[in-house]
């Protein structure tokens, strides 16, 4: 059975089981961003993510593979099924 997946707002991999706007507290296993539907914009500090913004988390993910460098120990590479649809 195939379940529809949704993109993580930070790393963009399809790791969410519900749309991010409806998910509270899901932590992406690829980048370790904790979903925070309460932030109003990508530049708002996220209380769920030690006060970093989503834009900072995206930049961090591109630099070293996690939303924060301290979270590298918790992440895993994306599965082929999470890499997106062509």
DALIN-V738762 format. One record per residue. N is the residue number from 1. SS is DSSP state (H for helix, E for strand, L for the rest). PSI is psi in whole degrees, -180 to 180 (none if undefined). OMEGA is omega in whole degrees, 0 to 359 (NA if undefined). Layout:
BEGIN
N_SS_PSI_OMEGA / N_SS_PSI_OMEGA
END
This chain:
BEGIN
1_L_131_181 / 2_L_125_176 / 3_L_136_177 / 4_L_136_178 / 5_L_156_181 / 6_E_153_184 / 7_E_139_171 / 8_L_136_179 / 9_L_-19_182 / 10_L_-62_186 / 11_L_-14_179 / 12_L_7_175 / 13_L_154_184 / 14_E_81_183 / 15_E_-11_184 / 16_E_140_177 / 17_L_-20_176 / 18_L_162_179 / 19_L_141_182 / 20_H_-34_180 / 21_H_-20_181 / 22_H_-4_186 / 23_L_129_179 / 24_L_115_171 / 25_L_8_177 / 26_L_135_177 / 27_E_120_181 / 28_L_128_180 / 29_L_-13_181 / 30_L_-40_183 / 31_L_-12_180 / 32_L_23_171 / 33_L_128_175 / 34_E_120_184 / 35_L_134_182 / 36_L_87_182 / 37_L_-2_180 / 38_L_-15_178 / 39_L_137_185 / 40_L_-26_179 / 41_L_169_180 / 42_L_-10_179 / 43_L_2_178 / 44_L_136_176 / 45_L_138_180 / 46_L_118_176 / 47_H_-26_180 / 48_H_-13_186 / 49_H_45_175 / 50_L_28_175 / 51_L_2_177 / 52_L_157_178 / 53_L_164_176 / 54_H_-38_178 / 55_H_-39_176 / 56_H_-42_180 / 57_H_-42_178 / 58_H_-45_179 / 59_H_-44_178 / 60_H_-41_180 / 61_H_-42_179 / 62_H_-34_181 / 63_H_-48_187 / 64_H_7_170 / 65_L_16_175 / 66_L_160_181 / 67_L_-28_173 / 68_L_144_183 / 69_H_-35_180 / 70_H_-16_183 / 71_H_1_181 / 72_H_-34_182 / 73_H_-17_184 / 74_H_-10_186 / 75_L_165_175 / 76_L_160_175 / 77_L_152_177 / 78_L_145_174 / 79_L_156_180 / 80_H_-33_180 / 81_H_-13_181 / 82_H_-3_188 / 83_L_-2_176 / 84_L_168_182 / 85_L_139_178 / 86_L_none_NA
END
